[in-house]
Amino acid sequence: MTLDRAAIEQRLPHAGAMCLLDAVQQWDATDIQCVAAAPGAEHPLARGGAVPAVAAAEYAAQATAMHGALLGGGRAPAGLLAKLSDVALHARYIPADGGPLAVHARLLGRSASGCLYDFAVDCAQRPIARGRLMVAFTAPAE
């Protein structure tokens, strides 16, 4: 099932320019694959006209929130990015001219208090960032 930006904005707390994902290409019980436009100088996370590669973690966090919303059949569970670990940045900046970003997240575990995902963000099949993120739910997960 493919979902467009409007469907994403209905499910995430992020809106407007801070909703970084443009489409969900596919998802299942453990994985989600999203796409996002290459960031330009006007991007809300840009610094000095470029978006630092560490911002890939925010793309991944939004993908995990979207995955949670899809698994739960509604909006994303209320949560906070609690921890990043094993993050490897393969570039200094996310390329503005490299085409769309591929954002993949894989659910490793979930409990009533949070969830853990591996993530990868690529541009033109070249890695931008890889790592693991933990989300702490701020309200009980359903």
Buried (B, 14 or more C-beta within 10 A) or exposed (E): EEBEBEBBBEBBBBEEEEBBBBBBBEBEEEBBBBBBBBBEEEBBBBEEEBBBBBBBBBBBBBBBBBBBBBBEEEEBBBBEBBEBEEBEBBBEBBBBEBEBBBBBBBBEEBEEEBBBBBBBBBBEEEBBBBBBBBBEBEEEBE
